[in-house]
C-alpha cells in the first residue's frame, strides 16, 4: 500500500513538541547572549514618573521615597526599574529615602542601592537615607506619621542613626517635601499608599509593579491617584532608556566625554537611538536585553500557534473532502 505524501501542515501537526521547546529556548537564550538594538517606545505613565523626579533635581527641599514591597521571585521585573530610578536620582542630585516592610525585601533594597551607587559619589545621610526594614505591624503608623514628621515616624535609619540629626533632613519634614512615593510591588501594596498618603496628605504616588498587576492599577492612573506606573520589564526598559537619553547623556567637552544631563524633550526622545553595546555596565541595560529575549520568544510562540491552527483547519477540510 502506497504511503500518503505528507504536506507541510501534516508535518507541523506531527512535529515532536521537543523541537518546539528547543526553538523557544534558543529564542530566549540567543538574544540574552547576543543583545540587539530593538526600539523601545516610552509610554506616558513612565514618562510622568521621570519628569516628576527630574523636577526635583538639585533641590534640597524635595525628595523621593522608594518602598520595596517584593521578594526575589519578582526581582527579574522590578529590580531593573529600581536601579534605573536610583541612577536617575543620583545623577540628577535628587535626594532619596528607601524603606521596606517585608524581611525578604531588605537584601534586595541594599543590593539595588549598592548597584546604583557604583558610578556615583553619594553619601548616606546626605544624598540618601536607607530606613531599612520596619515590621509590617507599624506600616500604617509610619505611612500616616510621615504626613506630619518623617523623623518622628521613623526615628532611626538602617545604620542606627537618629534620623532627625541627618543632614538630609534639614529641609525635609513630611510629604510636602518628600513629594513622591514609588512603591515597587507584586501585590496591591501600592493601594495603601494611595488610600492614606495620597488621600490624607495629597502625596504624589507612583507604582512599579509586575506586568500581571498592571491591570489592577490602571483605574488609579485614570483617576490621577497614581501619577505614573512602571509595568513589568517593559516599564523598566522604558525608564532605562529615559535615563540613558537624558539623565546620563554624554557629550564631548574639550575633547573629554562628559555626562551632560539634559531636560526631557519628546523630540529628542523620538530621534535618540541607544546602542546596547555602548552601555558597559550590563546591569544598566538588563530590562532592554530581557525585552529582546521576551519579544523574540513571544513571536516564535505566536508563529507556532498560527501554524498549528492553520494546519488543523487545512487537514480538517482535506478530510471532509
RAURZI-V295954 format. One record per backbone hydrogen bond with DSSP energy under -0.5 kcal/mol. CO is the residue of the C=O (numbers start at 1). NH is the residue of the N-H. If there is no record, write none. Layout:
co:CO nh:NH
co:CO nh:NH
//
This chain:
co:7 nh:11
co:8 nh:12
co:9 nh:13
co:10 nh:14
co:11 nh:15
co:12 nh:15
co:16 nh:19
co:16 nh:20
co:17 nh:21
co:18 nh:22
co:19 nh:23
co:20 nh:24
co:21 nh:25
co:22 nh:26
co:23 nh:27
co:24 nh:28
co:25 nh:29
co:26 nh:30
co:28 nh:32
co:29 nh:32
co:29 nh:33
co:30 nh:34
co:33 nh:35
co:36 nh:38
co:39 nh:41
co:43 nh:47
co:44 nh:48
co:45 nh:49
co:46 nh:50
co:47 nh:51
co:48 nh:52
co:49 nh:53
co:50 nh:54
co:51 nh:55
co:53 nh:56
co:54 nh:57
co:56 nh:59
co:59 nh:62
co:62 nh:95
co:63 nh:180
co:64 nh:66
co:64 nh:97
co:65 nh:67
co:65 nh:182
co:66 nh:68
co:66 nh:99
co:67 nh:69
co:67 nh:184
co:68 nh:101
co:69 nh:186
co:71 nh:74
co:72 nh:75
co:74 nh:77
co:74 nh:78
co:75 nh:79
co:77 nh:81
co:78 nh:82
co:79 nh:83
co:80 nh:84
co:81 nh:85
co:82 nh:86
co:83 nh:87
co:84 nh:88
co:85 nh:89
co:86 nh:90
co:87 nh:91
co:88 nh:92
co:89 nh:94
co:90 nh:93
co:92 nh:58
co:93 nh:58
co:93 nh:95
co:95 nh:64
co:96 nh:129
co:97 nh:66
co:98 nh:131
co:98 nh:132
co:99 nh:68
co:100 nh:134
co:102 nh:105
co:102 nh:106
co:103 nh:106
co:103 nh:107
co:104 nh:108
co:105 nh:109
co:106 nh:110
co:107 nh:111
co:108 nh:112
co:109 nh:113
co:110 nh:114
co:111 nh:115
co:112 nh:116
co:113 nh:117
co:114 nh:118
co:115 nh:118
co:116 nh:119
co:117 nh:120
co:120 nh:122
co:123 nh:126
co:123 nh:127
co:123 nh:128
co:125 nh:168
co:127 nh:96
co:128 nh:125
co:129 nh:98
co:129 nh:131
co:130 nh:158
co:132 nh:100
co:135 nh:138
co:136 nh:139
co:138 nh:142
co:139 nh:143
co:140 nh:144
co:141 nh:145
co:142 nh:146
co:144 nh:147
co:145 nh:148
co:145 nh:149
co:146 nh:175
co:149 nh:152
co:149 nh:153
co:150 nh:154
co:155 nh:163
co:157 nh:160
co:161 nh:157
co:161 nh:163
co:162 nh:165
co:163 nh:166
co:166 nh:169
co:167 nh:170
co:168 nh:171
co:169 nh:172
co:171 nh:173
co:173 nh:150
co:174 nh:177
co:174 nh:178
co:177 nh:63
co:177 nh:179
co:179 nh:204
co:180 nh:65
co:180 nh:182
co:181 nh:183
co:181 nh:206
co:182 nh:67
co:182 nh:184
co:183 nh:185
co:183 nh:208
co:184 nh:69
co:185 nh:210
co:188 nh:191
co:189 nh:192
co:189 nh:193
co:190 nh:194
co:191 nh:195
co:192 nh:196
co:193 nh:197
co:193 nh:198
co:194 nh:199
co:196 nh:200
co:196 nh:201
co:197 nh:201
co:197 nh:203
co:198 nh:202
co:204 nh:181
co:205 nh:227
co:205 nh:228
co:206 nh:183
co:207 nh:230
co:208 nh:185
co:209 nh:232
co:210 nh:213
co:210 nh:214
co:211 nh:214
co:213 nh:217
co:214 nh:217
co:214 nh:218
co:215 nh:218
co:217 nh:220
co:217 nh:221
co:218 nh:222
co:219 nh:223
co:220 nh:224
co:220 nh:225
co:220 nh:226
co:221 nh:224
co:228 nh:207
co:229 nh:231
co:230 nh:209
co:230 nh:232
co:231 nh:235
co:232 nh:236
co:233 nh:237
co:234 nh:238
co:235 nh:239
co:236 nh:240
co:237 nh:241
co:238 nh:242
co:239 nh:243
co:240 nh:244
co:241 nh:245
co:242 nh:246
co:242 nh:247
co:243 nh:248
co:246 nh:249
co:246 nh:262
co:249 nh:260
co:251 nh:253
co:251 nh:258
co:252 nh:254
co:253 nh:256
co:256 nh:253
co:258 nh:251
co:258 nh:260
co:265 nh:269
co:266 nh:270
co:267 nh:271
co:268 nh:272
co:273 nh:275
co:274 nh:276
co:275 nh:278
co:276 nh:279
co:278 nh:280
co:280 nh:282
co:281 nh:284
co:282 nh:285
co:283 nh:286
co:285 nh:289
co:286 nh:290
co:287 nh:291
co:288 nh:292
co:289 nh:293
co:290 nh:294
co:291 nh:295
co:292 nh:296
co:293 nh:297
co:294 nh:298
co:295 nh:299
co:296 nh:300
co:297 nh:301
co:298 nh:302
co:299 nh:303
co:300 nh:304
co:301 nh:305
co:302 nh:306
co:303 nh:307
co:304 nh:308
co:305 nh:309
co:306 nh:310
co:307 nh:311
co:308 nh:312
co:309 nh:313
co:310 nh:314
co:311 nh:315
co:312 nh:316
co:313 nh:317
co:314 nh:318
co:315 nh:319
co:316 nh:320
co:317 nh:321
//
